Amino acid sequence: STSGLVVRDVGGEILALKTVLHSDVASPFAAEAHSGLQAMRLGISMGFNILEIVVGDSRTIIKKCQTTDFDRSVIGALIGDIHSKKVYFQEIGFHFIPKIENAHILAKEALKKGEGYYLLGGVPDYVCRALEKCQP
């Protein structure tokens, strides 16, 4: 599976793009949890104090990330990692928006090329053209 992350400022400008290829992901829920964890790691590395993570495939993952209860499911370790990283932020929110096109476009492109990437401050033309269809 592949995680596709789009970092935007409050005005909607793209600050960074990142894709991460994962292997041996057990389920779609695990893939979504990996994406949430990657988003938190990216927020930490970029030095954000406030982070809003939007997930487009699973309300279940959002609920698990929002709760403070110990998760005993198959993805419990990933959810635990997400919870442990919350201390790096003054404010963090997890939200569900059906089918986030931007992230899916990035993930598809990374799978086609067979490689992940991290772009800060610059966006390739083919990504801009694809994302313009989905700008807020």
MISEGU-523578 format. One record per residue (C-alpha): residue number from 1; x, y, z negated. Coordinates in Angstrom, 3 decimals. Layout:
<sites>
NUM,X,Y,Z
...
</sites>
This chain:
<sites>
1,0.000,0.000,0.000
2,0.989,3.625,0.289
3,0.342,6.651,-1.903
4,-0.141,9.938,-0.068
5,0.177,13.088,-2.173
6,-0.538,16.681,-1.164
7,0.477,19.442,-3.601
8,-1.398,22.713,-3.207
9,-1.336,25.955,-5.152
10,-4.534,27.605,-6.397
11,-4.878,29.393,-3.051
12,-4.820,26.116,-1.112
13,-1.311,26.563,0.343
14,0.638,23.316,0.727
15,3.663,23.309,-1.579
16,4.837,19.730,-1.067
17,3.947,16.418,0.548
18,5.019,13.003,-0.630
19,4.355,9.424,0.410
20,5.471,6.368,-1.496
21,5.383,2.820,-0.142
22,4.419,0.165,-2.710
23,4.831,-3.587,-2.417
24,2.986,-6.388,-4.204
25,0.024,-4.240,-5.248
26,-2.621,-6.572,-6.650
27,-5.802,-4.633,-5.858
28,-7.237,-1.363,-4.557
29,-7.612,-0.276,-8.198
30,-3.903,-0.859,-8.758
31,-3.081,1.139,-5.608
32,-5.186,4.072,-6.880
33,-3.516,3.858,-10.307
34,-0.097,3.913,-8.618
35,-1.163,7.079,-6.767
36,-2.209,8.748,-10.012
37,1.091,7.836,-11.645
38,3.038,9.146,-8.639
39,1.073,12.410,-8.811
40,2.018,12.822,-12.471
41,5.695,12.077,-11.756
42,5.668,14.636,-8.955
43,4.036,17.232,-11.215
44,6.720,16.625,-13.845
45,9.559,16.877,-11.311
46,8.137,20.135,-9.929
47,7.873,21.578,-13.449
48,4.115,22.126,-13.527
49,2.410,22.867,-16.855
50,-1.088,22.416,-15.465
51,-1.999,19.567,-13.155
52,-5.235,18.607,-11.407
53,-5.209,15.129,-9.876
54,-7.908,14.374,-7.336
55,-8.581,10.753,-6.423
56,-10.790,9.779,-3.521
57,-11.270,6.034,-3.748
58,-12.124,5.076,-7.311
59,-14.182,6.662,-10.072
60,-13.081,3.777,-12.287
61,-9.469,4.963,-12.231
62,-10.577,8.495,-13.121
63,-12.537,7.201,-16.120
64,-9.589,5.098,-17.297
65,-7.220,8.074,-16.984
66,-9.573,10.390,-18.879
67,-10.114,8.096,-21.848
68,-7.643,7.621,-24.682
69,-8.656,3.980,-25.243
70,-6.140,1.201,-24.686
71,-6.852,-0.448,-21.340
72,-6.827,-4.259,-21.395
73,-7.451,-4.705,-17.665
74,-4.995,-5.923,-15.041
75,-3.943,-2.313,-14.414
76,-3.597,-1.549,-18.121
77,0.187,-1.071,-17.901
78,-0.203,1.525,-15.125
79,-2.928,3.343,-17.058
80,-0.659,3.258,-20.132
81,2.140,4.864,-18.092
82,-0.261,7.582,-16.949
83,-1.348,8.241,-20.536
84,2.272,8.454,-21.722
85,3.034,11.196,-19.177
86,0.168,13.461,-20.291
87,2.448,15.003,-22.939
88,4.406,16.774,-20.178
89,1.426,19.006,-19.358
90,-0.421,21.708,-21.263
91,-3.520,20.854,-19.285
92,-4.302,17.907,-17.032
93,-7.480,16.966,-15.214
94,-8.513,13.929,-13.201
95,-11.276,14.433,-10.636
96,-13.066,12.342,-8.049
97,-13.769,13.634,-4.544
98,-14.916,11.028,-2.006
99,-12.419,10.204,0.728
100,-9.571,12.681,0.469
101,-8.564,13.023,4.108
102,-5.223,14.743,3.505
103,-3.813,11.914,1.410
104,-5.179,9.246,3.755
105,-3.562,10.936,6.755
106,-0.201,10.992,4.991
107,-0.500,7.394,3.819
108,-1.406,6.134,7.312
109,1.539,7.962,8.849
110,3.948,6.528,6.254
111,2.655,3.002,6.893
112,3.081,3.449,10.659
113,6.673,4.609,10.190
114,7.383,2.132,7.386
115,8.952,4.774,5.174
116,8.045,7.209,2.445
117,9.043,10.851,2.400
118,9.092,13.916,0.204
119,8.824,17.354,1.776
120,9.140,20.501,-0.271
121,8.393,23.884,1.260
122,8.096,22.656,4.822
123,5.478,20.604,6.588
124,6.052,18.814,9.912
125,3.900,20.023,12.827
126,2.078,16.703,13.238
127,1.078,16.798,9.565
128,-0.079,20.432,9.819
129,-2.217,19.636,12.846
130,-3.800,16.695,11.058
131,-4.344,18.570,7.797
132,-5.861,21.651,9.477
133,-8.931,19.539,10.182
134,-9.311,19.073,6.438
135,-8.262,22.445,4.985
136,-10.532,23.605,2.130
</sites>
